[in-house]
Amino acid sequence: MRYDVLVIGAGLSGMTCAIALAQAGKRVAVLAPGHGTLPMHSGSFDLLGYDSQGNIVEHPIEAISDLDPKHPYAKIMATHGLQHIEQLAEQAHRMINQLVLAPSNSEAFVSSTEQRIITNQYRLTPMGALKPTWLTPIHFATFDSPSLEGKRFVVAYYKPFLDFPVEFLAEGLRKAGAQVEIKELELNITSVGKAALKAPALASQKQGEALLKQLDGIDRQCDLLVPHIFDDTEMIEMNEKVERRLSVVPTLPPTCAGKELSAKLRALFSSLGGTLFEGDRAMSATIKNDRIMAIKSSKHVTHDLLQADHYVIASGSFGVRGLEARFDRVAEPVFDLDIDALDDPQQWTTSDVLSMQPYTNFGVRTDDYFRPSKHGRTIQNLYAVGSILSNTNSIKLACRQGVSLLTALQVANTILDF
């Protein structure tokens, strides 16, 4: 089977690249062994939350110019300039805006200023921390400032639901200056087994009506915060019935936001005529004259190899087997690509669990056009995108979703210009 482009990986970066190419009329196939890290998605999209010194970034586009030259953003800037970063962010915003439902006559995302593309806001984490982010769906709890002085909240929770650490959340809000009241609610379900108490499972059982009944009588001057156990449609319906702001806070993974995003990305790709090979994992490749000739996957072997003009590897980092920590080296298992990593395995981690671990910066080595190499030779028709890339530092810089989106779109545009 032959395609214009074969994408390896169905996480945020892989699906973004595939959708952009399919929208342009390319014949695209995606190998989707799983959902990548999407089940852990908080609902927000980070672009750049902190600089290299750990300071909060207010205007991420401006701060990108100060990043390490090896960072993926810096590579885009080196070849196309800083303004192109903003153009890619606008392109990403338009795409994900198609995936998030919003009330009538309303934006799907909240932003702290009219310049929503380049200004960060603050999202509330399940543990009560306020972290800078780029875009957040309209029904999530977000703020223009990390100070919540003068604000009052009621945090509603379900006692048997353990993926919503309400005491940590309340304490975080209080440290930010807010007044907080906690209200226990009852779940409207018959089963309380472990599987039934995961956020995506609760969302399928439609808890909204029961929640609103239990919130009657609460001080109307307080904003209501509830765990995100509702889909977009139910959240819109709930907010239309209340006379105050009702916001959700992400739960611990797996999240409703991650499940919905994964499903909507797949649905959009399929609607564009894309081919999705669910449960199929790339195993090895045939390489000739520095070009990929064919891919062997777990479901396409021997005489049924997958062929394309261009290939994109978006298989993620260590947690989803995009990278492997072997006894003596870090490896990329499909193509055995060159890796940026420390040679000594003893230096991959540090004993201080609270410090940044060196391995989080490991990844596939590429040129400025995101073409990886093997034994020092660039593979001409292969591109790498997302968290498989080296020098991303996504945890420290709060840039994971931004790197996934922008590198995916940059590579898609490169292939379209080929």
C-alpha positions in Angstrom: 0.0 0.0 0.0 1.4 3.4 -1.0 0.5 6.9 0.4 1.8 10.4 0.0 2.7 10.5 3.7 2.8 7.8 6.4 2.7 9.1 10.0 4.0 6.9 12.8 2.1 7.7 16.0 -1.4 9.0 16.8 -0.8 11.4 19.6 -1.2 15.2 19.4 1.8 15.8 17.1 1.1 12.8 14.8 -2.6 13.6 14.3 -2.0 17.3 13.9 0.5 16.7 11.1 -1.8 14.1 9.5 -4.8 16.4 9.6 -2.9 19.4 8.1 -1.7 17.2 5.2 -5.1 15.6 4.6 -6.7 19.0 4.6 -4.3 20.0 1.8 -5.4 17.0 -0.2 -2.6 14.5 0.5 -3.2 10.8 0.8 -2.2 10.2 4.4 -2.1 7.1 6.6 -1.4 7.0 10.4 -0.1 4.0 12.4 -1.9 4.3 15.7 -0.6 1.7 18.2 -2.3 3.8 21.0 -3.3 7.3 22.0 0.1 8.5 23.0 0.1 10.8 26.0 -3.4 12.2 25.2 -5.1 10.3 28.1 -3.1 12.6 30.4 -4.1 15.8 28.6 -5.2 18.5 31.0 -7.4 20.3 28.5 -5.1 23.2 28.1 -2.5 23.8 25.4 0.9 25.2 26.6 3.1 27.2 24.2 5.8 28.4 26.6 5.1 28.8 30.3 8.6 29.4 31.7 11.9 30.6 30.5 15.2 28.7 30.9 15.7 30.3 34.4 12.3 29.2 35.6 10.6 32.6 35.4 6.9 32.8 34.3 6.5 33.9 30.7 3.7 36.4 30.0 4.3 36.7 26.2 5.5 33.3 24.9 6.3 34.4 21.4 8.7 37.1 22.6 10.4 34.7 25.0 11.1 32.1 22.4 13.9 34.2 21.0 15.9 33.6 24.2 15.6 29.8 24.2 18.6 27.4 23.7 19.4 27.3 20.0 18.9 23.5 20.0 15.2 23.8 21.2 12.7 22.9 18.4 11.2 26.4 18.5 14.7 27.8 17.9 15.1 25.6 14.9 11.9 26.9 13.3 13.0 30.4 14.1 16.5 29.8 12.5 15.0 28.8 9.2 11.8 31.0 9.0 12.1 33.7 11.6 10.2 34.5 14.8 7.1 35.8 13.1 6.7 32.4 11.5 6.3 30.9 15.0 3.3 33.1 15.6 1.9 32.2 12.3 2.2 28.5 13.2 0.5 29.2 16.5 -2.4 30.9 14.7 -2.7 27.9 12.4 -2.7 25.5 15.4 -5.3 27.7 17.2 -7.6 27.5 14.1 -7.3 23.7 13.9 -7.9 22.9 17.6 -10.7 25.4 17.7 -12.6 23.0 15.4 -12.3 20.3 18.1 -13.7 22.1 21.1 -17.4 22.9 21.5 -18.4 26.3 22.8 -21.7 28.0 23.7 -23.5 29.9 21.0 -21.8 33.2 20.0 -18.8 32.4 22.2 -15.1 31.6 21.6 -14.1 28.0 22.3 -11.1 29.2 24.3 -10.6 31.8 27.0 -7.7 34.2 26.8 -6.5 37.0 29.1 -6.3 39.7 26.5 -7.4 40.3 22.9 -4.0 39.1 21.8 -4.9 35.5 22.8 -2.2 33.9 20.6 0.7 35.6 22.4 -0.5 36.1 26.0 -0.5 33.4 28.7 -3.2 33.0 31.3 -3.2 30.7 34.4 -4.8 27.3 34.5 -5.7 25.4 37.7 -4.2 22.0 38.1 -5.8 19.1 40.1 -3.3 19.8 42.9 -4.2 23.4 43.2 -1.3 25.0 41.4 -1.7 27.9 39.1 0.4 27.4 35.9 0.8 29.6 32.9 -0.7 28.3 29.7 -1.7 29.4 26.2 -5.2 28.2 25.4 -7.8 26.6 27.6 -11.4 25.6 26.7 -14.0 28.1 27.8 -15.5 25.9 30.6 -12.2 25.3 32.4 -11.1 27.3 35.5 -8.6 30.0 34.2 -7.4 33.3 35.6 -5.5 36.4 34.4 -3.2 36.5 37.4 -1.7 33.9 39.8 -3.1 36.0 42.7 -6.7 35.1 43.7 -7.1 37.7 46.4 -10.7 38.6 47.0 -12.1 35.6 45.1 -14.5 33.1 46.7 -14.9 29.5 45.5 -17.0 26.5 46.4 -15.2 23.3 45.4 -17.7 20.5 44.9 -16.4 16.9 45.0 -17.5 13.3 45.1 -16.1 11.4 48.1 -15.6 8.0 46.3 -13.9 9.7 43.3 -10.2 9.5 44.2 -8.8 11.2 41.0 -9.8 14.7 42.3 -7.5 15.5 45.4 -9.9 18.1 46.8 -7.8 19.0 49.9 -4.7 19.8 47.8 -6.9 21.8 45.4 -8.5 23.9 48.2 -5.1 24.5 49.9 -3.6 25.7 46.6 -6.5 28.2 46.1 -6.1 29.5 49.7 -2.3 30.0 49.2 -3.2 32.1 46.1 -5.4 34.3 48.4 -8.9 32.9 47.8 -11.6 31.9 50.2 -12.6 28.3 49.7 -15.5 26.1 50.9 -15.7 22.4 50.2 -19.0 20.7 49.5 -19.3 16.9 49.2 -21.7 15.6 46.6 -23.3 12.2 45.9 -22.6 10.3 42.6 -25.7 9.2 40.7 -24.3 5.8 39.8 -25.1 2.2 40.9 -21.5 0.9 40.7 -18.5 2.3 42.6 -15.9 -0.1 41.2 -12.4 1.2 40.3 -13.2 1.4 36.6 -16.5 3.1 37.1 -14.8 5.9 39.1 -12.5 7.1 36.3 -13.4 10.5 34.9 -14.2 9.3 31.3 -16.5 6.5 32.7 -18.3 9.0 34.9 -18.7 11.4 31.9 -20.6 8.7 30.0 -23.1 8.5 32.9 -24.2 12.1 32.7 -23.8 13.5 36.2 -24.8 17.1 35.3 -28.4 17.2 36.3 -27.8 15.5 39.6 -24.9 17.9 40.3 -27.0 21.0 39.7 -29.7 19.8 42.1 -27.2 19.3 44.9 -25.8 22.8 44.3 -29.0 24.5 45.1 -28.8 26.9 48.0 -25.0 27.6 47.7 -24.0 31.2 48.0 -24.4 32.7 44.6 -21.5 35.1 45.1 -19.1 32.2 45.0 -17.7 30.6 41.8 -18.3 26.9 41.6 -15.4 24.5 40.8 -16.2 20.9 39.9 -14.2 17.9 38.7 -14.0 17.5 34.9 -16.3 14.5 34.6 -18.5 16.0 31.9 -18.2 16.2 28.2 -18.3 19.5 26.3 -22.0 19.2 25.4 -23.1 18.6 29.0 -20.9 21.4 30.3 -22.6 23.9 27.9 -26.0 22.7 29.0 -25.1 23.0 32.7 -23.8 26.5 32.4 -26.9 27.6 30.6 -28.9 26.5 33.7 -26.9 28.3 36.4 -26.7 32.0 37.2 -23.0 32.0 38.1 -19.7 30.8 36.6 -19.5 27.0 36.8 -16.0 25.8 35.9 -14.3 22.4 35.7 -10.9 21.5 37.1 -8.9 18.7 35.4 -8.8 15.4 37.2 -5.8 13.1 37.5 -5.3 11.0 34.4 -7.0 9.4 32.5 -8.9 12.6 31.8 -12.1 13.4 29.9 -10.2 16.1 28.0 -7.7 13.6 26.8 -10.3 11.1 25.7 -12.4 13.7 23.9 -9.4 15.3 22.2 -8.1 11.9 20.9 -11.6 10.9 19.6 -12.1 14.3 17.9 -8.7 14.3 16.2 -9.3 10.8 14.8 -12.8 11.8 13.7 -11.6 14.9 11.9 -8.8 13.0 10.2 -11.2 10.2 9.1 -13.6 12.8 7.7 -10.9 14.2 5.5 -10.3 10.8 4.0 -7.3 9.8 6.0 -6.5 6.1 6.7 -6.0 5.2 10.4 -4.4 1.8 11.2 -5.6 1.3 14.8 -3.5 -0.9 17.0 -0.7 -1.1 14.4 2.9 -0.4 15.5 5.9 0.3 13.2 8.5 -2.4 13.6 11.3 -1.7 11.2 12.2 0.1 7.9 13.9 -0.6 4.7 16.4 2.2 4.0 18.3 2.7 0.7 20.4 5.7 -0.4 19.4 7.7 2.8 15.7 7.3 2.0 12.9 5.2 3.6 11.6 2.8 1.0 9.0 0.9 3.1 7.8 0.3 6.7 7.1 -3.1 8.2 4.5 -2.9 11.0 2.9 -5.4 13.4 0.0 -5.8 10.9 1.8 -5.2 7.6 4.6 -7.6 7.0 6.4 -9.4 4.2 4.4 -8.7 1.0 2.1 -6.0 2.6 4.7 -3.3 3.5 3.6 0.3 3.9 5.2 2.7 1.4 5.1 6.5 1.1 6.9 9.5 -0.5 7.4 11.0 3.0 7.4 9.6 6.5 6.8 11.4 9.8 7.8 9.8 13.1 5.6 11.1 16.0 5.9 8.1 18.3 6.6 10.1 21.5 9.2 9.7 24.3 10.0 7.0 26.9 6.5 6.6 28.4 4.9 5.5 25.1 7.9 3.6 23.7 9.0 6.2 21.2 12.3 6.1 23.0 13.8 3.1 24.9 16.3 3.2 27.8 18.4 0.2 27.1 21.2 -1.2 29.3 24.0 0.8 27.6 22.2 3.5 25.5 19.0 5.4 24.7 17.5 4.1 21.4 14.8 4.9 19.0 13.4 1.4 18.2 12.0 1.7 14.6 14.8 3.3 12.6 17.6 3.3 15.2 18.0 7.0 14.7 20.8 9.1 16.1 19.9 10.3 19.7 21.0 13.3 21.7 21.7 11.7 25.1 24.4 11.3 27.7 26.7 8.4 27.1 27.0 7.3 30.7 23.8 5.7 32.0 24.7 6.7 35.5 24.2 10.3 34.5 20.7 9.8 33.0 19.1 10.5 36.4 19.9 12.4 39.6 19.3 11.3 43.2 17.3 14.5 43.9 13.8 13.5 42.8 12.6 17.1 42.8 15.3 18.3 40.4 15.0 18.2 36.6 16.1 14.8 35.4 18.7 14.8 32.6 16.8 12.1 30.6 13.8 14.5 30.1 15.9 16.3 27.5 16.9 13.2 25.5 15.5 12.6 22.1 16.0 12.2 18.4 18.7 14.4 16.8 17.5 16.4 13.8 18.6 19.2 11.4 16.8 22.5 11.4 14.1 21.0 9.1 13.4 18.2 11.6 15.0 15.5 9.5 16.7 12.9 11.7 19.9 11.1 11.0 21.1 7.5 11.2 24.9 6.9 11.7 25.4 10.6 11.0 23.6 10.6 7.6 20.4 12.6 7.2 17.4 10.5 6.1 16.0 12.7 3.3 12.3 11.7 3.4 11.8 11.2 7.2 10.8 13.9 9.7 10.4 13.8 13.5 7.9 15.9 15.4 6.6 16.3 19.0 8.1 14.9 22.2 10.4 12.5 20.4 12.6 15.5 19.6 15.7 16.2 21.7 16.3 19.4 23.7 12.6 20.1 24.2 12.7 20.4 28.0 8.9 20.4 27.9 8.4 19.9 31.7 10.7 22.8 32.8 9.5 25.1 30.0 5.8 24.1 30.0 5.8 23.8 26.2 4.8 20.2 25.4 1.6 20.9 23.5 3.1 23.8 21.7 6.1 21.8 20.5 3.8 19.0 19.4 1.5 21.4 17.4 4.1 23.7 15.9 6.7 21.1 14.9 3.9 19.0 13.4 2.5 21.9 11.3 6.0 23.1 10.3 6.8 19.6 9.0 3.4 19.4 7.2 4.1 22.7 5.5 7.6 21.5 4.5 6.2 18.4 2.9 3.5 20.5 1.1 6.2 22.8 -0.3 8.4 19.9 -1.4 
